[in-house]
């Protein structure tokens, strides 16, 4: 059974490239839910990894994309 595209990487180890992309998307003020879709990981995994790496994510109630 194939995983949905939105969680295709769930449970997979994070690569340096994944972490760099997370940091890049967070800097662009992309909401965690959208970052999760783009990286193929659950939103909870995005929030956990960001916390571990010291990356600040924008609040869900804040307009995304620097608006």
C-alpha positions in Angstrom: 0.0 0.0 0.0 1.4 3.4 -1.0 1.3 6.3 1.5 -0.5 9.5 0.6 1.8 12.1 -0.8 1.2 14.3 2.2 3.0 11.8 4.5 5.2 9.9 2.1 8.3 10.6 4.3 6.7 9.9 7.7 9.0 8.0 9.9 12.0 8.4 7.5 15.2 9.9 8.9 15.7 13.6 8.3 18.4 14.5 5.8 20.5 17.6 5.8 18.6 18.7 2.7 15.2 18.1 4.5 16.4 20.2 7.4 17.6 23.0 5.1 14.3 23.0 3.3 12.4 23.2 6.6 14.5 26.2 7.7 14.0 27.9 4.3 10.2 27.4 4.3 10.0 28.6 7.9 12.0 31.7 7.0 9.4 32.4 4.3 6.7 32.4 7.0 5.0 29.2 5.5 2.6 27.6 8.0 3.6 24.3 9.5 0.7 22.5 7.8 1.9 23.6 4.4 5.5 22.8 5.2 4.3 19.3 6.1 2.6 18.9 2.7 5.7 20.1 0.9 8.1 17.8 2.8 5.7 14.9 2.9 5.6 14.7 6.7 2.9 15.1 9.2 2.5 18.6 10.7 3.4 17.2 14.2 6.8 16.0 12.8 7.5 19.4 11.3 6.8 21.1 14.6 8.9 18.6 16.6 11.9 18.8 14.2 11.7 22.6 14.1 11.7 22.7 17.9 14.7 20.3 18.0 16.6 22.3 15.5 15.8 25.7 17.1 13.7 26.8 14.0 10.9 29.2 14.7 7.6 28.4 12.9 5.0 31.0 12.2 1.8 30.6 14.2 -1.1 29.0 12.3 -3.3 32.1 12.8 -0.7 34.4 11.2 -1.0 35.2 7.5 1.4 33.1 5.5 3.9 34.1 2.9 5.0 37.4 4.5 1.6 39.1 4.1 
